[in-house]
Amino acid sequence: MKNVIIIAIILFSSFQSFAQTDTAKVEQYAEIVATPRLLSNKVTIAIDYGEEKSIWKDNRLKEDDGRLKKFNTTIDALNYMGQDGWKLVNAFPVFVGTNSQVYHYVFKKSFSRSEIAQ
């Protein structure tokens, strides 16, 4: 009887050791777009995580208490992304009109497959 219990324990523990978790990493990208405000030194910051846009859903970045997240400067937004684990990949200006530039900053971050919402 002892041998049967020992064999059962060994078999049960061997099944547990074959359990797999999905630890594969997936890179996700985000983009910050900094647009100068009209007649001001400040900029408007938009962060695009690649989510679906809709006029019925507010996709803007919010604080924990539900208020809209505001950034003082472009550097403030870049620091926010860095503190959240995002790594800067590329930065480039896009010329709009003759005197205006819109700056784009592309970031990437690795997530496990289980963290990505399908």
DATAVEN-V12289 format. One record per run of one state. SS is the DSSP state (~ for helix, > for strand, _ for the rest). FROM is the first residue (numbers start at 1). TO is the last residue. Records with the same first field share a line. If there is no record, write none. Layout:
SS=FROM-TO  FROM-TO
//
This chain:
_=1-1  18-24  37-42  49-61  63-67  69-73  84-86  97-99  116-118
~=2-17  74-83  113-115
>=25-36  43-48  62-62  68-68  87-96  100-112
//
